[in-house]
Amino acid sequence: MRAIDPEQPIGTIQTMEEMIFESMIGVVIGVAAARALTRYVESLLYGITPNDPATFASAPLLLAAVALVAFWVPARRAAAVDPIIALWRE
């Protein structure tokens, strides 16, 4: 069990964990699909091989970083809103 930080709302932590899990599933599926399609991709590439280790390492890392920022920013903004005020405005 991890300690609860009073500055970090529990809902934000749970949301981030779920989104990280889902994005990692997407990255794994994408890498597996890319490996499966290397024969087709080989005819489209110029200057690199389809099994280039730098490409297979950097592309998933870049996509994971973009996904992390894409759901971290809205989660932090949503956590900053007082729930009572949000319900009152609706």
PyMOL Python script that loads the backbone (N, CA, C, O; Angstrom):
from pymol import cmd

cmd.read_pdbstr("""\
ATOM      1  N   MET A   1       0.841  -1.168   0.000  1.00  0.00           N
ATOM      2  CA  MET A   1       0.000   0.000   0.000  1.00  0.00           C
ATOM      3  C   MET A   1       0.892   1.238   0.000  1.00  0.00           C
ATOM      4  O   MET A   1       1.901   1.279   0.703  1.00  0.00           O
ATOM      5  N   ARG A   2       0.522   2.239  -0.782  1.00  0.00           N
ATOM      6  CA  ARG A   2       1.357   3.429  -0.852  1.00  0.00           C
ATOM      7  C   ARG A   2       0.738   4.538  -0.007  1.00  0.00           C
ATOM      8  O   ARG A   2      -0.474   4.579   0.208  1.00  0.00           O
ATOM      9  N   ALA A   3       1.593   5.424   0.461  1.00  0.00           N
ATOM     10  CA  ALA A   3       1.116   6.534   1.280  1.00  0.00           C
ATOM     11  C   ALA A   3       0.331   7.515   0.419  1.00  0.00           C
ATOM     12  O   ALA A   3       0.623   7.695  -0.764  1.00  0.00           O
ATOM     13  N   ILE A   4      -0.658   8.140   1.023  1.00  0.00           N
ATOM     14  CA  ILE A   4      -1.496   9.089   0.301  1.00  0.00           C
ATOM     15  C   ILE A   4      -0.941  10.491   0.514  1.00  0.00           C
ATOM     16  O   ILE A   4      -0.761  10.935   1.647  1.00  0.00           O
ATOM     17  N   ASP A   5      -0.676  11.170  -0.576  1.00  0.00           N
ATOM     18  CA  ASP A   5      -0.170  12.536  -0.535  1.00  0.00           C
ATOM     19  C   ASP A   5      -1.360  13.485  -0.436  1.00  0.00           C
ATOM     20  O   ASP A   5      -2.244  13.440  -1.292  1.00  0.00           O
ATOM     21  N   PRO A   6      -1.408  14.334   0.573  1.00  0.00           N
ATOM     22  CA  PRO A   6      -2.560  15.231   0.699  1.00  0.00           C
ATOM     23  C   PRO A   6      -2.665  16.249  -0.438  1.00  0.00           C
ATOM     24  O   PRO A   6      -3.742  16.795  -0.679  1.00  0.00           O
ATOM     25  N   GLU A   7      -1.574  16.506  -1.129  1.00  0.00           N
ATOM     26  CA  GLU A   7      -1.594  17.455  -2.239  1.00  0.00           C
ATOM     27  C   GLU A   7      -2.140  16.816  -3.519  1.00  0.00           C
ATOM     28  O   GLU A   7      -2.598  17.524  -4.416  1.00  0.00           O
ATOM     29  N   GLN A   8      -2.094  15.513  -3.608  1.00  0.00           N
ATOM     30  CA  GLN A   8      -2.502  14.799  -4.816  1.00  0.00           C
ATOM     31  C   GLN A   8      -3.825  14.084  -4.547  1.00  0.00           C
ATOM     32  O   GLN A   8      -3.854  13.148  -3.748  1.00  0.00           O
ATOM     33  N   PRO A   9      -4.908  14.491  -5.181  1.00  0.00           N
ATOM     34  CA  PRO A   9      -6.186  13.817  -4.967  1.00  0.00           C
ATOM     35  C   PRO A   9      -6.135  12.350  -5.390  1.00  0.00           C
ATOM     36  O   PRO A   9      -5.492  12.002  -6.380  1.00  0.00           O
ATOM     37  N   ILE A  10      -6.815  11.504  -4.637  1.00  0.00           N
ATOM     38  CA  ILE A  10      -6.810  10.066  -4.914  1.00  0.00           C
ATOM     39  C   ILE A  10      -7.415   9.776  -6.285  1.00  0.00           C
ATOM     40  O   ILE A  10      -6.937   8.885  -6.988  1.00  0.00           O
ATOM     41  N   GLY A  11      -8.444  10.503  -6.676  1.00  0.00           N
ATOM     42  CA  GLY A  11      -9.067  10.283  -7.978  1.00  0.00           C
ATOM     43  C   GLY A  11      -8.105  10.514  -9.128  1.00  0.00           C
ATOM     44  O   GLY A  11      -8.148   9.802 -10.131  1.00  0.00           O
ATOM     45  N   THR A  12      -7.243  11.497  -8.989  1.00  0.00           N
ATOM     46  CA  THR A  12      -6.260  11.773 -10.038  1.00  0.00           C
ATOM     47  C   THR A  12      -5.276  10.623 -10.147  1.00  0.00           C
ATOM     48  O   THR A  12      -4.913  10.221 -11.252  1.00  0.00           O
ATOM     49  N   ILE A  13      -4.844  10.095  -9.022  1.00  0.00           N
ATOM     50  CA  ILE A  13      -3.890   8.986  -9.025  1.00  0.00           C
ATOM     51  C   ILE A  13      -4.516   7.759  -9.684  1.00  0.00           C
ATOM     52  O   ILE A  13      -3.876   7.109 -10.511  1.00  0.00           O
ATOM     53  N   GLN A  14      -5.741   7.439  -9.333  1.00  0.00           N
ATOM     54  CA  GLN A  14      -6.420   6.281  -9.913  1.00  0.00           C
ATOM     55  C   GLN A  14      -6.654   6.469 -11.408  1.00  0.00           C
ATOM     56  O   GLN A  14      -6.482   5.535 -12.191  1.00  0.00           O
ATOM     57  N   THR A  15      -7.042   7.662 -11.795  1.00  0.00           N
ATOM     58  CA  THR A  15      -7.260   7.937 -13.214  1.00  0.00           C
ATOM     59  C   THR A  15      -5.963   7.799 -14.000  1.00  0.00           C
ATOM     60  O   THR A  15      -5.947   7.223 -15.088  1.00  0.00           O
ATOM     61  N   MET A  16      -4.886   8.324 -13.449  1.00  0.00           N
ATOM     62  CA  MET A  16      -3.587   8.228 -14.117  1.00  0.00           C
ATOM     63  C   MET A  16      -3.156   6.768 -14.254  1.00  0.00           C
ATOM     64  O   MET A  16      -2.657   6.372 -15.307  1.00  0.00           O
ATOM     65  N   GLU A  17      -3.341   5.966 -13.214  1.00  0.00           N
ATOM     66  CA  GLU A  17      -2.965   4.558 -13.282  1.00  0.00           C
ATOM     67  C   GLU A  17      -3.747   3.830 -14.373  1.00  0.00           C
ATOM     68  O   GLU A  17      -3.177   3.037 -15.122  1.00  0.00           O
ATOM     69  N   GLU A  18      -5.038   4.093 -14.462  1.00  0.00           N
ATOM     70  CA  GLU A  18      -5.860   3.447 -15.483  1.00  0.00           C
ATOM     71  C   GLU A  18      -5.429   3.873 -16.886  1.00  0.00           C
ATOM     72  O   GLU A  18      -5.336   3.045 -17.791  1.00  0.00           O
ATOM     73  N   MET A  19      -5.173   5.147 -17.056  1.00  0.00           N
ATOM     74  CA  MET A  19      -4.797   5.639 -18.384  1.00  0.00           C
ATOM     75  C   MET A  19      -3.410   5.163 -18.792  1.00  0.00           C
ATOM     76  O   MET A  19      -3.178   4.862 -19.963  1.00  0.00           O
ATOM     77  N   ILE A  20      -2.491   5.093 -17.841  1.00  0.00           N
ATOM     78  CA  ILE A  20      -1.156   4.581 -18.153  1.00  0.00           C
ATOM     79  C   ILE A  20      -1.259   3.122 -18.571  1.00  0.00           C
ATOM     80  O   ILE A  20      -0.615   2.707 -19.535  1.00  0.00           O
ATOM     81  N   PHE A  21      -2.059   2.343 -17.858  1.00  0.00           N
ATOM     82  CA  PHE A  21      -2.248   0.937 -18.203  1.00  0.00           C
ATOM     83  C   PHE A  21      -2.820   0.802 -19.610  1.00  0.00           C
ATOM     84  O   PHE A  21      -2.333  -0.006 -20.401  1.00  0.00           O
ATOM     85  N   GLU A  22      -3.838   1.579 -19.926  1.00  0.00           N
ATOM     86  CA  GLU A  22      -4.459   1.500 -21.246  1.00  0.00           C
ATOM     87  C   GLU A  22      -3.507   1.947 -22.349  1.00  0.00           C
ATOM     88  O   GLU A  22      -3.478   1.344 -23.422  1.00  0.00           O
ATOM     89  N   SER A  23      -2.734   2.989 -22.100  1.00  0.00           N
ATOM     90  CA  SER A  23      -1.805   3.442 -23.138  1.00  0.00           C
ATOM     91  C   SER A  23      -0.670   2.441 -23.338  1.00  0.00           C
ATOM     92  O   SER A  23      -0.188   2.279 -24.460  1.00  0.00           O
ATOM     93  N   MET A  24      -0.232   1.765 -22.269  1.00  0.00           N
ATOM     94  CA  MET A  24       0.816   0.757 -22.424  1.00  0.00           C
ATOM     95  C   MET A  24       0.293  -0.456 -23.198  1.00  0.00           C
ATOM     96  O   MET A  24       1.040  -1.071 -23.959  1.00  0.00           O
ATOM     97  N   ILE A  25      -0.965  -0.798 -23.011  1.00  0.00           N
ATOM     98  CA  ILE A  25      -1.559  -1.874 -23.813  1.00  0.00           C
ATOM     99  C   ILE A  25      -1.530  -1.479 -25.288  1.00  0.00           C
ATOM    100  O   ILE A  25      -1.212  -2.303 -26.146  1.00  0.00           O
ATOM    101  N   GLY A  26      -1.858  -0.233 -25.581  1.00  0.00           N
ATOM    102  CA  GLY A  26      -1.815   0.257 -26.952  1.00  0.00           C
ATOM    103  C   GLY A  26      -0.418   0.236 -27.541  1.00  0.00           C
ATOM    104  O   GLY A  26      -0.237  -0.110 -28.708  1.00  0.00           O
ATOM    105  N   VAL A  27       0.567   0.604 -26.742  1.00  0.00           N
ATOM    106  CA  VAL A  27       1.955   0.589 -27.217  1.00  0.00           C
ATOM    107  C   VAL A  27       2.395  -0.843 -27.507  1.00  0.00           C
ATOM    108  O   VAL A  27       3.033  -1.096 -28.529  1.00  0.00           O
ATOM    109  N   VAL A  28       2.068  -1.773 -26.631  1.00  0.00           N
ATOM    110  CA  VAL A  28       2.448  -3.178 -26.841  1.00  0.00           C
ATOM    111  C   VAL A  28       1.772  -3.734 -28.094  1.00  0.00           C
ATOM    112  O   VAL A  28       2.414  -4.425 -28.886  1.00  0.00           O
ATOM    113  N   ILE A  29       0.500  -3.444 -28.278  1.00  0.00           N
ATOM    114  CA  ILE A  29      -0.206  -3.903 -29.480  1.00  0.00           C
ATOM    115  C   ILE A  29       0.411  -3.273 -30.729  1.00  0.00           C
ATOM    116  O   ILE A  29       0.570  -3.942 -31.750  1.00  0.00           O
ATOM    117  N   GLY A  30       0.760  -1.986 -30.645  1.00  0.00           N
ATOM    118  CA  GLY A  30       1.371  -1.308 -31.787  1.00  0.00           C
ATOM    119  C   GLY A  30       2.727  -1.874 -32.157  1.00  0.00           C
ATOM    120  O   GLY A  30       3.027  -2.041 -33.339  1.00  0.00           O
ATOM    121  N   VAL A  31       3.546  -2.169 -31.169  1.00  0.00           N
ATOM    122  CA  VAL A  31       4.864  -2.755 -31.439  1.00  0.00           C
ATOM    123  C   VAL A  31       4.704  -4.151 -32.032  1.00  0.00           C
ATOM    124  O   VAL A  31       5.425  -4.515 -32.961  1.00  0.00           O
ATOM    125  N   ALA A  32       3.765  -4.934 -31.503  1.00  0.00           N
ATOM    126  CA  ALA A  32       3.527  -6.271 -32.043  1.00  0.00           C
ATOM    127  C   ALA A  32       3.043  -6.188 -33.491  1.00  0.00           C
ATOM    128  O   ALA A  32       3.475  -6.978 -34.331  1.00  0.00           O
ATOM    129  N   ALA A  33       2.156  -5.246 -33.788  1.00  0.00           N
ATOM    130  CA  ALA A  33       1.671  -5.077 -35.160  1.00  0.00           C
ATOM    131  C   ALA A  33       2.797  -4.617 -36.086  1.00  0.00           C
ATOM    132  O   ALA A  33       2.888  -5.061 -37.231  1.00  0.00           O
ATOM    133  N   ALA A  34       3.639  -3.737 -35.591  1.00  0.00           N
ATOM    134  CA  ALA A  34       4.756  -3.266 -36.412  1.00  0.00           C
ATOM    135  C   ALA A  34       5.725  -4.398 -36.723  1.00  0.00           C
ATOM    136  O   ALA A  34       6.242  -4.498 -37.835  1.00  0.00           O
ATOM    137  N   ARG A  35       5.967  -5.253 -35.727  1.00  0.00           N
ATOM    138  CA  ARG A  35       6.846  -6.401 -35.964  1.00  0.00           C
ATOM    139  C   ARG A  35       6.221  -7.360 -36.977  1.00  0.00           C
ATOM    140  O   ARG A  35       6.919  -7.935 -37.812  1.00  0.00           O
ATOM    141  N   ALA A  36       4.910  -7.524 -36.895  1.00  0.00           N
ATOM    142  CA  ALA A  36       4.237  -8.443 -37.809  1.00  0.00           C
ATOM    143  C   ALA A  36       4.213  -7.917 -39.243  1.00  0.00           C
ATOM    144  O   ALA A  36       4.176  -8.704 -40.189  1.00  0.00           O
ATOM    145  N   LEU A  37       4.234  -6.611 -39.411  1.00  0.00           N
ATOM    146  CA  LEU A  37       4.128  -6.013 -40.742  1.00  0.00           C
ATOM    147  C   LEU A  37       5.472  -5.582 -41.329  1.00  0.00           C
ATOM    148  O   LEU A  37       5.505  -4.775 -42.258  1.00  0.00           O
ATOM    149  N   THR A  38       6.575  -6.104 -40.804  1.00  0.00           N
ATOM    150  CA  THR A  38       7.887  -5.645 -41.276  1.00  0.00           C
ATOM    151  C   THR A  38       8.134  -5.955 -42.748  1.00  0.00           C
ATOM    152  O   THR A  38       8.805  -5.180 -43.429  1.00  0.00           O
ATOM    153  N   ARG A  39       7.614  -7.051 -43.247  1.00  0.00           N
ATOM    154  CA  ARG A  39       7.810  -7.375 -44.662  1.00  0.00           C
ATOM    155  C   ARG A  39       7.167  -6.328 -45.562  1.00  0.00           C
ATOM    156  O   ARG A  39       7.768  -5.907 -46.550  1.00  0.00           O
ATOM    157  N   TYR A  40       5.959  -5.908 -45.230  1.00  0.00           N
ATOM    158  CA  TYR A  40       5.270  -4.893 -46.019  1.00  0.00           C
ATOM    159  C   TYR A  40       5.958  -3.540 -45.874  1.00  0.00           C
ATOM    160  O   TYR A  40       6.136  -2.821 -46.857  1.00  0.00           O
ATOM    161  N   VAL A  41       6.336  -3.201 -44.668  1.00  0.00           N
ATOM    162  CA  VAL A  41       6.954  -1.903 -44.401  1.00  0.00           C
ATOM    163  C   VAL A  41       8.323  -1.795 -45.064  1.00  0.00           C
ATOM    164  O   VAL A  41       8.764  -0.699 -45.409  1.00  0.00           O
ATOM    165  N   GLU A  42       8.987  -2.915 -45.239  1.00  0.00           N
ATOM    166  CA  GLU A  42      10.315  -2.914 -45.849  1.00  0.00           C
ATOM    167  C   GLU A  42      10.299  -2.291 -47.239  1.00  0.00           C
ATOM    168  O   GLU A  42      11.264  -1.632 -47.625  1.00  0.00           O
ATOM    169  N   SER A  43       9.233  -2.484 -47.991  1.00  0.00           N
ATOM    170  CA  SER A  43       9.150  -1.917 -49.338  1.00  0.00           C
ATOM    171  C   SER A  43       8.908  -0.409 -49.312  1.00  0.00           C
ATOM    172  O   SER A  43       9.132   0.260 -50.320  1.00  0.00           O
ATOM    173  N   LEU A  44       8.456   0.144 -48.180  1.00  0.00           N
ATOM    174  CA  LEU A  44       8.152   1.568 -48.078  1.00  0.00           C
ATOM    175  C   LEU A  44       9.290   2.399 -47.484  1.00  0.00           C
ATOM    176  O   LEU A  44       9.278   3.625 -47.587  1.00  0.00           O
ATOM    177  N   LEU A  45      10.268   1.743 -46.865  1.00  0.00           N
ATOM    178  CA  LEU A  45      11.333   2.466 -46.165  1.00  0.00           C
ATOM    179  C   LEU A  45      12.509   2.751 -47.076  1.00  0.00           C
ATOM    180  O   LEU A  45      12.801   1.997 -48.004  1.00  0.00           O
ATOM    181  N   TYR A  46      13.173   3.853 -46.791  1.00  0.00           N
ATOM    182  CA  TYR A  46      14.370   4.201 -47.536  1.00  0.00           C
ATOM    183  C   TYR A  46      15.449   4.621 -46.532  1.00  0.00           C
ATOM    184  O   TYR A  46      15.265   5.596 -45.802  1.00  0.00           O
ATOM    185  N   GLY A  47      16.531   3.920 -46.490  1.00  0.00           N
ATOM    186  CA  GLY A  47      17.654   4.307 -45.653  1.00  0.00           C
ATOM    187  C   GLY A  47      17.731   3.616 -44.299  1.00  0.00           C
ATOM    188  O   GLY A  47      18.765   3.689 -43.635  1.00  0.00           O
ATOM    189  N   ILE A  48      16.675   2.955 -43.878  1.00  0.00           N
ATOM    190  CA  ILE A  48      16.732   2.194 -42.633  1.00  0.00           C
ATOM    191  C   ILE A  48      16.109   0.829 -42.858  1.00  0.00           C
ATOM    192  O   ILE A  48      15.333   0.629 -43.792  1.00  0.00           O
ATOM    193  N   THR A  49      16.458  -0.095 -41.998  1.00  0.00           N
ATOM    194  CA  THR A  49      15.876  -1.433 -42.091  1.00  0.00           C
ATOM    195  C   THR A  49      14.588  -1.467 -41.280  1.00  0.00           C
ATOM    196  O   THR A  49      14.420  -0.667 -40.361  1.00  0.00           O
ATOM    197  N   PRO A  50      13.685  -2.373 -41.601  1.00  0.00           N
ATOM    198  CA  PRO A  50      12.431  -2.424 -40.847  1.00  0.00           C
ATOM    199  C   PRO A  50      12.607  -2.883 -39.402  1.00  0.00           C
ATOM    200  O   PRO A  50      11.733  -2.644 -38.569  1.00  0.00           O
ATOM    201  N   ASN A  51      13.711  -3.531 -39.099  1.00  0.00           N
ATOM    202  CA  ASN A  51      13.971  -3.993 -37.739  1.00  0.00           C
ATOM    203  C   ASN A  51      14.989  -3.104 -37.031  1.00  0.00           C
ATOM    204  O   ASN A  51      15.728  -3.579 -36.169  1.00  0.00           O
ATOM    205  N   ASP A  52      15.036  -1.835 -37.380  1.00  0.00           N
ATOM    206  CA  ASP A  52      15.976  -0.889 -36.775  1.00  0.00           C
ATOM    207  C   ASP A  52      15.685  -0.767 -35.282  1.00  0.00           C
ATOM    208  O   ASP A  52      14.597  -0.337 -34.901  1.00  0.00           O
ATOM    209  N   PRO A  53      16.646  -1.141 -34.426  1.00  0.00           N
ATOM    210  CA  PRO A  53      16.387  -1.121 -32.979  1.00  0.00           C
ATOM    211  C   PRO A  53      16.126   0.279 -32.429  1.00  0.00           C
ATOM    212  O   PRO A  53      15.336   0.436 -31.498  1.00  0.00           O
ATOM    213  N   ALA A  54      16.767   1.277 -32.979  1.00  0.00           N
ATOM    214  CA  ALA A  54      16.550   2.646 -32.496  1.00  0.00           C
ATOM    215  C   ALA A  54      15.123   3.099 -32.765  1.00  0.00           C
ATOM    216  O   ALA A  54      14.513   3.776 -31.938  1.00  0.00           O
ATOM    217  N   THR A  55      14.595   2.724 -33.924  1.00  0.00           N
ATOM    218  CA  THR A  55      13.223   3.089 -34.261  1.00  0.00           C
ATOM    219  C   THR A  55      12.234   2.345 -33.372  1.00  0.00           C
ATOM    220  O   THR A  55      11.273   2.935 -32.879  1.00  0.00           O
ATOM    221  N   PHE A  56      12.466   1.061 -33.169  1.00  0.00           N
ATOM    222  CA  PHE A  56      11.559   0.279 -32.334  1.00  0.00           C
ATOM    223  C   PHE A  56      11.622   0.689 -30.871  1.00  0.00           C
ATOM    224  O   PHE A  56      10.672   0.446 -30.127  1.00  0.00           O
ATOM    225  N   ALA A  57      12.710   1.303 -30.444  1.00  0.00           N
ATOM    226  CA  ALA A  57      12.808   1.775 -29.057  1.00  0.00           C
ATOM    227  C   ALA A  57      12.259   3.192 -28.911  1.00  0.00           C
ATOM    228  O   ALA A  57      11.569   3.494 -27.938  1.00  0.00           O
ATOM    229  N   SER A  58      12.562   4.059 -29.874  1.00  0.00           N
ATOM    230  CA  SER A  58      12.195   5.467 -29.722  1.00  0.00           C
ATOM    231  C   SER A  58      10.722   5.750 -30.025  1.00  0.00           C
ATOM    232  O   SER A  58      10.121   6.599 -29.366  1.00  0.00           O
ATOM    233  N   ALA A  59      10.133   5.073 -30.989  1.00  0.00           N
ATOM    234  CA  ALA A  59       8.736   5.340 -31.337  1.00  0.00           C
ATOM    235  C   ALA A  59       7.778   5.030 -30.185  1.00  0.00           C
ATOM    236  O   ALA A  59       6.937   5.873 -29.872  1.00  0.00           O
ATOM    237  N   PRO A  60       7.864   3.863 -29.539  1.00  0.00           N
ATOM    238  CA  PRO A  60       6.965   3.617 -28.407  1.00  0.00           C
ATOM    239  C   PRO A  60       7.216   4.561 -27.228  1.00  0.00           C
ATOM    240  O   PRO A  60       6.274   4.958 -26.543  1.00  0.00           O
ATOM    241  N   LEU A  61       8.463   4.916 -26.993  1.00  0.00           N
ATOM    242  CA  LEU A  61       8.762   5.858 -25.905  1.00  0.00           C
ATOM    243  C   LEU A  61       8.162   7.229 -26.194  1.00  0.00           C
ATOM    244  O   LEU A  61       7.610   7.868 -25.299  1.00  0.00           O
ATOM    245  N   LEU A  62       8.268   7.677 -27.429  1.00  0.00           N
ATOM    246  CA  LEU A  62       7.691   8.961 -27.798  1.00  0.00           C
ATOM    247  C   LEU A  62       6.165   8.931 -27.680  1.00  0.00           C
ATOM    248  O   LEU A  62       5.567   9.870 -27.153  1.00  0.00           O
ATOM    249  N   LEU A  63       5.540   7.870 -28.161  1.00  0.00           N
ATOM    250  CA  LEU A  63       4.084   7.754 -28.063  1.00  0.00           C
ATOM    251  C   LEU A  63       3.624   7.673 -26.608  1.00  0.00           C
ATOM    252  O   LEU A  63       2.598   8.252 -26.252  1.00  0.00           O
ATOM    253  N   ALA A  64       4.368   6.965 -25.775  1.00  0.00           N
ATOM    254  CA  ALA A  64       4.016   6.871 -24.356  1.00  0.00           C
ATOM    255  C   ALA A  64       4.148   8.226 -23.676  1.00  0.00           C
ATOM    256  O   ALA A  64       3.321   8.575 -22.834  1.00  0.00           O
ATOM    257  N   ALA A  65       5.177   8.994 -24.026  1.00  0.00           N
ATOM    258  CA  ALA A  65       5.358  10.329 -23.436  1.00  0.00           C
ATOM    259  C   ALA A  65       4.232  11.270 -23.862  1.00  0.00           C
ATOM    260  O   ALA A  65       3.722  12.036 -23.044  1.00  0.00           O
ATOM    261  N   VAL A  66       3.850  11.220 -25.112  1.00  0.00           N
ATOM    262  CA  VAL A  66       2.751  12.062 -25.588  1.00  0.00           C
ATOM    263  C   VAL A  66       1.439  11.666 -24.908  1.00  0.00           C
ATOM    264  O   VAL A  66       0.650  12.531 -24.528  1.00  0.00           O
ATOM    265  N   ALA A  67       1.208  10.368 -24.755  1.00  0.00           N
ATOM    266  CA  ALA A  67      -0.010   9.908 -24.074  1.00  0.00           C
ATOM    267  C   ALA A  67      -0.013  10.348 -22.621  1.00  0.00           C
ATOM    268  O   ALA A  67      -1.057  10.741 -22.100  1.00  0.00           O
ATOM    269  N   LEU A  68       1.125  10.291 -21.962  1.00  0.00           N
ATOM    270  CA  LEU A  68       1.210  10.709 -20.561  1.00  0.00           C
ATOM    271  C   LEU A  68       0.847  12.176 -20.408  1.00  0.00           C
ATOM    272  O   LEU A  68       0.078  12.531 -19.515  1.00  0.00           O
ATOM    273  N   VAL A  69       1.378  13.018 -21.251  1.00  0.00           N
ATOM    274  CA  VAL A  69       1.058  14.446 -21.193  1.00  0.00           C
ATOM    275  C   VAL A  69      -0.402  14.685 -21.573  1.00  0.00           C
ATOM    276  O   VAL A  69      -1.067  15.544 -20.994  1.00  0.00           O
ATOM    277  N   ALA A  70      -0.898  13.919 -22.550  1.00  0.00           N
ATOM    278  CA  ALA A  70      -2.266  14.117 -23.029  1.00  0.00           C
ATOM    279  C   ALA A  70      -3.314  13.818 -21.970  1.00  0.00           C
ATOM    280  O   ALA A  70      -4.386  14.423 -21.996  1.00  0.00           O
ATOM    281  N   PHE A  71      -3.051  12.918 -21.050  1.00  0.00           N
ATOM    282  CA  PHE A  71      -4.044  12.695 -20.010  1.00  0.00           C
ATOM    283  C   PHE A  71      -3.646  13.243 -18.653  1.00  0.00           C
ATOM    284  O   PHE A  71      -4.484  13.313 -17.754  1.00  0.00           O
ATOM    285  N   TRP A  72      -2.388  13.635 -18.480  1.00  0.00           N
ATOM    286  CA  TRP A  72      -1.981  14.225 -17.211  1.00  0.00           C
ATOM    287  C   TRP A  72      -2.493  15.661 -17.071  1.00  0.00           C
ATOM    288  O   TRP A  72      -2.963  16.051 -16.002  1.00  0.00           O
ATOM    289  N   VAL A  73      -2.404  16.432 -18.128  1.00  0.00           N
ATOM    290  CA  VAL A  73      -2.834  17.832 -18.079  1.00  0.00           C
ATOM    291  C   VAL A  73      -4.330  17.954 -17.760  1.00  0.00           C
ATOM    292  O   VAL A  73      -4.680  18.700 -16.845  1.00  0.00           O
ATOM    293  N   PRO A  74      -5.224  17.263 -18.467  1.00  0.00           N
ATOM    294  CA  PRO A  74      -6.640  17.377 -18.098  1.00  0.00           C
ATOM    295  C   PRO A  74      -6.952  16.813 -16.707  1.00  0.00           C
ATOM    296  O   PRO A  74      -7.832  17.327 -16.017  1.00  0.00           O
ATOM    297  N   ALA A  75      -6.246  15.771 -16.296  1.00  0.00           N
ATOM    298  CA  ALA A  75      -6.496  15.199 -14.973  1.00  0.00           C
ATOM    299  C   ALA A  75      -6.117  16.187 -13.880  1.00  0.00           C
ATOM    300  O   ALA A  75      -6.828  16.299 -12.881  1.00  0.00           O
ATOM    301  N   ARG A  76      -5.014  16.903 -14.048  1.00  0.00           N
ATOM    302  CA  ARG A  76      -4.607  17.908 -13.066  1.00  0.00           C
ATOM    303  C   ARG A  76      -5.591  19.069 -13.039  1.00  0.00           C
ATOM    304  O   ARG A  76      -5.912  19.578 -11.965  1.00  0.00           O
ATOM    305  N   ARG A  77      -6.072  19.493 -14.197  1.00  0.00           N
ATOM    306  CA  ARG A  77      -7.047  20.587 -14.232  1.00  0.00           C
ATOM    307  C   ARG A  77      -8.356  20.173 -13.578  1.00  0.00           C
ATOM    308  O   ARG A  77      -8.970  20.955 -12.852  1.00  0.00           O
ATOM    309  N   ALA A  78      -8.778  18.949 -13.834  1.00  0.00           N
ATOM    310  CA  ALA A  78     -10.025  18.467 -13.237  1.00  0.00           C
ATOM    311  C   ALA A  78      -9.884  18.312 -11.725  1.00  0.00           C
ATOM    312  O   ALA A  78     -10.842  18.537 -10.986  1.00  0.00           O
ATOM    313  N   ALA A  79      -8.700  17.930 -11.266  1.00  0.00           N
ATOM    314  CA  ALA A  79      -8.489  17.769  -9.825  1.00  0.00           C
ATOM    315  C   ALA A  79      -8.478  19.103  -9.101  1.00  0.00           C
ATOM    316  O   ALA A  79      -8.748  19.165  -7.902  1.00  0.00           O
ATOM    317  N   ALA A  80      -8.170  20.163  -9.818  1.00  0.00           N
ATOM    318  CA  ALA A  80      -8.099  21.484  -9.189  1.00  0.00           C
ATOM    319  C   ALA A  80      -9.489  22.091  -8.977  1.00  0.00           C
ATOM    320  O   ALA A  80      -9.628  23.051  -8.220  1.00  0.00           O
ATOM    321  N   VAL A  81     -10.502  21.554  -9.623  1.00  0.00           N
ATOM    322  CA  VAL A  81     -11.855  22.091  -9.517  1.00  0.00           C
ATOM    323  C   VAL A  81     -12.511  21.544  -8.245  1.00  0.00           C
ATOM    324  O   VAL A  81     -12.439  20.347  -7.963  1.00  0.00           O
ATOM    325  N   ASP A  82     -13.142  22.426  -7.493  1.00  0.00           N
ATOM    326  CA  ASP A  82     -13.878  22.016  -6.302  1.00  0.00           C
ATOM    327  C   ASP A  82     -15.149  21.289  -6.755  1.00  0.00           C
ATOM    328  O   ASP A  82     -15.920  21.850  -7.534  1.00  0.00           O
ATOM    329  N   PRO A  83     -15.390  20.051  -6.288  1.00  0.00           N
ATOM    330  CA  PRO A  83     -16.550  19.296  -6.749  1.00  0.00           C
ATOM    331  C   PRO A  83     -17.888  19.996  -6.457  1.00  0.00           C
ATOM    332  O   PRO A  83     -18.821  19.906  -7.255  1.00  0.00           O
ATOM    333  N   ILE A  84     -17.978  20.673  -5.345  1.00  0.00           N
ATOM    334  CA  ILE A  84     -19.231  21.350  -4.999  1.00  0.00           C
ATOM    335  C   ILE A  84     -19.525  22.465  -6.005  1.00  0.00           C
ATOM    336  O   ILE A  84     -20.665  22.623  -6.440  1.00  0.00           O
ATOM    337  N   ILE A  85     -18.523  23.217  -6.365  1.00  0.00           N
ATOM    338  CA  ILE A  85     -18.691  24.295  -7.348  1.00  0.00           C
ATOM    339  C   ILE A  85     -19.045  23.717  -8.719  1.00  0.00           C
ATOM    340  O   ILE A  85     -19.901  24.257  -9.420  1.00  0.00           O
ATOM    341  N   ALA A  86     -18.389  22.620  -9.100  1.00  0.00           N
ATOM    342  CA  ALA A  86     -18.688  21.999 -10.387  1.00  0.00           C
ATOM    343  C   ALA A  86     -20.129  21.517 -10.448  1.00  0.00           C
ATOM    344  O   ALA A  86     -20.797  21.691 -11.467  1.00  0.00           O
ATOM    345  N   LEU A  87     -20.617  20.911  -9.366  1.00  0.00           N
ATOM    346  CA  LEU A  87     -22.005  20.450  -9.341  1.00  0.00           C
ATOM    347  C   LEU A  87     -22.982  21.627  -9.278  1.00  0.00           C
ATOM    348  O   LEU A  87     -24.064  21.558  -9.861  1.00  0.00           O
ATOM    349  N   TRP A  88     -22.623  22.679  -8.593  1.00  0.00           N
ATOM    350  CA  TRP A  88     -23.487  23.837  -8.456  1.00  0.00           C
ATOM    351  C   TRP A  88     -23.690  24.524  -9.809  1.00  0.00           C
ATOM    352  O   TRP A  88     -24.783  25.011 -10.098  1.00  0.00           O
ATOM    353  N   ARG A  89     -22.636  24.567 -10.642  1.00  0.00           N
ATOM    354  CA  ARG A  89     -22.734  25.240 -11.933  1.00  0.00           C
ATOM    355  C   ARG A  89     -23.548  24.436 -12.942  1.00  0.00           C
ATOM    356  O   ARG A  89     -24.033  24.999 -13.924  1.00  0.00           O
ATOM    357  N   GLU A  90     -23.704  23.165 -12.725  1.00  0.00           N
ATOM    358  CA  GLU A  90     -24.514  22.369 -13.649  1.00  0.00           C
ATOM    359  C   GLU A  90     -25.946  22.522 -13.239  1.00  0.00           C
ATOM    360  O   GLU A  90     -26.833  21.943 -13.867  1.00  0.00           O
TER     361      GLU A  90
END
""", "prot")
cmd.dss("prot")
cmd.show_as("cartoon", "prot")
cmd.util.cbc("prot")
cmd.orient("prot")
